[in-house]
Amino acid sequence: MAVRDSFDLTGRVAVITGGAGLLGVKHAEAIAEAGGVPVLLDIAADRAAEQASALAKKYGQPVHSLGADITVPEQVEQALAQVLEMAGRVDILINNAANNPKMESQDGKQWSRFENFPLGIWNQDIAIGLTGAFLCSQVFGCAMARQGSGVILNIASDLGVIAPDQRIYRQPGLPDEQQPVKPVTYSVVKAGLVGLTRYLSTYWVEQGVRANALSPGGVYNGQDDAFVQRLTNLIPMGRMADKDEYKAAIVFLVSDASAYMNGFNLVMDGGRTAW
Ligand SMILES: NC(=O)c1ccc[n+]([C@@H]2O[C@H](COP(=O)([O-])OP(=O)(O)OC[C@H]3O[C@@H](n4cnc5c(N)ncnc54)[C@H](O)[C@@H]3O)[C@@H](O)[C@H]2O)c1
């Protein structure tokens, strides 16, 4: 197969969880630009539908959307049935959805700090980031295994590999006990996704289903200058990622271009984890 052809996704149907979010839409663009059929699955059904119709218009090819809560098994089963009805098959699952609660103080208490971390938020973050990926892999992965081919791609993070540097989240003028921190669940979910990736990479290997992870570094999205300065000091390339910079890696990881890659976590972080 010619190298260029190995990146071609013509006719391949890709379900993207959290498809209506900042990066979910970019993953969908990547799939569409390589000729595939993206399905934006999101709990925010309206936002997913709006994004899908904008992408369909932009690329002049089918882009589907569906509303589902990936923490509810029945909704994930129903989502598979809808995908098969809309697109006829499923070839790619991108586990991308995550819970992103704001790190704000409540009643003068900074909930994000480990000492105060509420069990409810722990359960919610794990449910969306990890259990949701488990359920989607179970349901969509079984369909791909039955079909005899498929790719699972888990979106982890550089913080699945290294500890967060809590100094970069500090706010001036707040006492230590009210300083926000990167939530513990972020590290746990992302490291868990890397474990799920390794498990899945061997589980259905005889059925032609492989699994990898992509660990992106932080994307610039209008964060305040002081934060960006502190973060980029930790990144050898001296900048955050642009939201378009993961698209080519997505196409590589879900296409035949990476046919012999399995169980790997591709870290793309401007070199942060190299320092
Ligand atoms: N943005 C970054 O800088 C960055 C860096 C590294 C890794 N990541 C990872 O990339 C992924 C996407 O990040 P993003 O910045 O686009 O996040 P985002 O918050 O913009 O998007 C997440 C999407 O998930 C959806 N979602 C939440 N709960 C759901 C549920 N129960 N069922 C279905 N959908 C649900 C939300 O509605 C939202 O559209 C996440 O896993 C994130 O951790 C992001």
PDBQT file of the ligand as one rigid body, heavy atoms in Angstrom, charges set to zero:
ROOT
HETATM    1  N1  LIG A 301      -7.879  20.575  26.024  1.00  0.00    +0.000 N 
HETATM    2  C1  LIG A 301      -6.692  20.209  26.482  1.00  0.00    +0.000 C 
HETATM    3  O1  LIG A 301      -5.783  21.026  26.715  1.00  0.00    +0.000 OA
HETATM    4  C2  LIG A 301      -6.396  18.755  26.705  1.00  0.00    +0.000 A 
HETATM    5  C3  LIG A 301      -5.083  18.349  26.984  1.00  0.00    +0.000 A 
HETATM    6  C4  LIG A 301      -4.829  17.004  27.224  1.00  0.00    +0.000 A 
HETATM    7  C5  LIG A 301      -5.868  16.081  27.162  1.00  0.00    +0.000 A 
HETATM    8  N2  LIG A 301      -7.127  16.515  26.894  1.00  0.00    +0.000 N 
HETATM    9  C6  LIG A 301      -8.190  15.519  26.854  1.00  0.00    +0.000 C 
HETATM   10  O2  LIG A 301      -8.832  15.578  25.594  1.00  0.00    +0.000 OA
HETATM   11  C7  LIG A 301     -10.216  15.243  25.746  1.00  0.00    +0.000 C 
HETATM   12  C8  LIG A 301     -11.084  16.364  25.164  1.00  0.00    +0.000 C 
HETATM   13  O3  LIG A 301     -10.784  17.564  25.834  1.00  0.00    +0.000 OA
HETATM   14  P1  LIG A 301     -11.548  18.918  25.521  1.00  0.00    +0.000 P 
HETATM   15  O4  LIG A 301     -10.639  20.014  25.915  1.00  0.00    +0.000 OA
HETATM   16  O5  LIG A 301     -12.100  18.865  24.137  1.00  0.00    +0.000 OA
HETATM   17  O6  LIG A 301     -12.739  18.835  26.592  1.00  0.00    +0.000 OA
HETATM   18  P2  LIG A 301     -14.212  19.480  26.520  1.00  0.00    +0.000 P 
HETATM   19  O7  LIG A 301     -14.637  19.703  27.910  1.00  0.00    +0.000 OA
HETATM   20  O8  LIG A 301     -14.225  20.628  25.544  1.00  0.00    +0.000 OA
HETATM   21  O9  LIG A 301     -15.083  18.299  25.880  1.00  0.00    +0.000 OA
HETATM   22  C9  LIG A 301     -15.519  17.192  26.619  1.00  0.00    +0.000 C 
HETATM   23  C10 LIG A 301     -16.861  16.766  26.039  1.00  0.00    +0.000 C 
HETATM   24  O10 LIG A 301     -17.298  15.596  26.747  1.00  0.00    +0.000 OA
HETATM   25  C11 LIG A 301     -18.703  15.678  26.859  1.00  0.00    +0.000 C 
HETATM   26  N3  LIG A 301     -19.188  14.813  27.949  1.00  0.00    +0.000 N 
HETATM   27  C12 LIG A 301     -19.061  15.038  29.291  1.00  0.00    +0.000 A 
HETATM   28  N4  LIG A 301     -19.690  14.076  29.966  1.00  0.00    +0.000 NA
HETATM   29  C13 LIG A 301     -20.220  13.217  29.054  1.00  0.00    +0.000 A 
HETATM   30  C14 LIG A 301     -20.996  12.023  29.160  1.00  0.00    +0.000 A 
HETATM   31  N5  LIG A 301     -21.361  11.520  30.352  1.00  0.00    +0.000 N 
HETATM   32  N6  LIG A 301     -21.382  11.404  28.018  1.00  0.00    +0.000 NA
HETATM   33  C15 LIG A 301     -21.037  11.895  26.801  1.00  0.00    +0.000 A 
HETATM   34  N7  LIG A 301     -20.313  13.030  26.653  1.00  0.00    +0.000 NA
HETATM   35  C16 LIG A 301     -19.897  13.675  27.765  1.00  0.00    +0.000 A 
HETATM   36  C17 LIG A 301     -18.959  17.158  27.144  1.00  0.00    +0.000 C 
HETATM   37  O11 LIG A 301     -20.305  17.515  26.892  1.00  0.00    +0.000 OA
HETATM   38  C18 LIG A 301     -17.957  17.830  26.219  1.00  0.00    +0.000 C 
HETATM   39  O12 LIG A 301     -18.534  18.152  24.966  1.00  0.00    +0.000 OA
HETATM   40  C19 LIG A 301     -10.439  15.030  27.228  1.00  0.00    +0.000 C 
HETATM   41  O13 LIG A 301     -10.332  13.659  27.524  1.00  0.00    +0.000 OA
HETATM   42  C20 LIG A 301      -9.297  15.794  27.868  1.00  0.00    +0.000 C 
HETATM   43  O14 LIG A 301      -8.965  15.339  29.145  1.00  0.00    +0.000 OA
HETATM   44  C21 LIG A 301      -7.417  17.817  26.667  1.00  0.00    +0.000 A 
ENDROOT
TORSDOF 0
